[in-house]
Amino acid sequence: MRALIQRVSKASVTVEGAVTGEIKQGLLILLGIEDADTREDLQWLARKIVGLRIFSDSEGLMNLSVADVDGHALVVSQFTLHAKIKKGTRPSFIQAARPDKAEPMYEEFALEVEKLLGKPTQKGVFGAQMDVALINDGPVTIWIDSKNKE
């Protein structure tokens, strides 16, 4: 399971002209699910993201988590995080999980983040063409892969 996390001052997702999720200060989480992902990957990733100390404290140091700053989360499904570009110039997405596996895991991940934050998680629409707007705060952008826990 892969996530690209962006610390934002605000972010939103629009599908067919309607806003489906929006937040102010918090994290925009682009989430990619692969066939090999398990519930343990999902839980580890949610805990890691909610616990990341990437928000500034009173001294301007990154010492606070999204929970510490009473921030929000917006989760957007992003199968393209599993793109393989070893051959040629057209990405292969063969490693990305099919929708019948990926969608329930995406929904469960959003619920896990919601549980850890203690507030509703905003979401995009799985499989939809989405317009994602954000103001990256910092900028702070972090890549996490549950199969490569660095």
N, C-alpha and C positions, 0 to 999 in steps of 0.2 A: 504494500500500500504506500503510495507516494502522496505527499502534500507539498504544495508551495504556499507558504504562509506570508501574508503581507500585513504589516502593521498599518492600519488606516485611521484617518480622522473621520472618514465616511466612505461608504461603499453601497452599491445597489445592483440589483439584477432586474432586468426588464425582459419580458417575453411577450411578443406580439403587442407591444405598446403598453402593457400593464406591468407595474412594479410587483415582483413576486417576493422580494426580500430586500430590506435595507437596514443599515446600521449606522450609528455614529462611531465614536471611538471604539476600536476593537481590532478583530482579526478577520481578514478575508482569507478563507481556506479553500484553495483549489485542490480537489481530491481525486486521485486516480487509483482505481482498483484493478488488480490483476487476478488471474485465475488462482494463483498460489496463495492468495491472502486468506487469513483465518480470522476468527473472532478475537484471538489473542493479538494479532496485528492491529486490529481496529481499536481495541481497548488501550494498547500500549501507545498508539499514535495519538489518540484523544487525550490521554493523560499527559503525554509529552507536550503537546501543543498548549493545552490549558495551563500547564505549569511553567512554560517558557518565560523567563524573566527578560522581556524585551521592551518593557515600558519604563520610562524614566521616573526615577524617584525625585525627591525635592532637591537633590544635588545634581540632577541631570545625568545620573548614571543609570544604565539599564539594570535595574534590580527588581522590578515589579512585573507580575504576571497580568494577563488579561483579567483574571478574577480579582487581583489586588486593586486594579483601577476601576472596577465595576464596569468593565468593557463588555462588548457584545461579540458575537460570532456570526459570520455569513459563510455558509458552506455551499460550494458550487462543484458539481460533478465535472470532471475533466479527464476523459479517457486519453487525451493526447499527451498526458504526462508520461505515458508508457510508450511513446514513439521510439521506434528503432530506426536509425539513419545510417547504419553501417554500410549498406550498399546503395549506390545511386543517390538520387535527390528526392525521391518520393518516400515519405515516412511509412513504415509498417506499424500497424497497431495490433499485431497478432497476440502480443503479451497482455493486452488489456482484457479484462473480464467481459464476457457477454452480458447484455442487459439483465437477463434472468438471474444472474449472480450479483452483478454490480449494483443494481438498484436497491435490493434489500439491504446490502451492506452500507450503501450511501445513507439510507434512511436510518439505519441503526447507529452509524457514526454520528449523524446529526443529533440523535437522541442522547448518545453518550456524552457529547460535548454539552448539550443542554443540561443534563444531570450534573455534570462536573461544575458548570458555571452557575447553576441554580436559577437560570432564566431561559426564556425561549431562544432557540437558535433559528436564525433566518436562513432561508435556502433559495437556491435556484430551482429550476424544474428539470428533473433528470431527463436527459435525452433531447431536450429542446434546444433550438437555436436561441442563445441568450446574448443580450448586450450587458456586459459587466462594466460598471463605472466605479472608479475609486480615486481617492486621494491618498497616495502612499505616504505615510508619515515617517519622515526620516531622510531618505527612504530606508525602510527595513524590510528585507525580503529574505526568507529562509526556506531551504529545500530540506525535506525530511523523507527518508525512505525506511520503512519498517524492516526491510530485508538487509539494510546496511546501516546499522545503528552506530553512527560515528559520534 
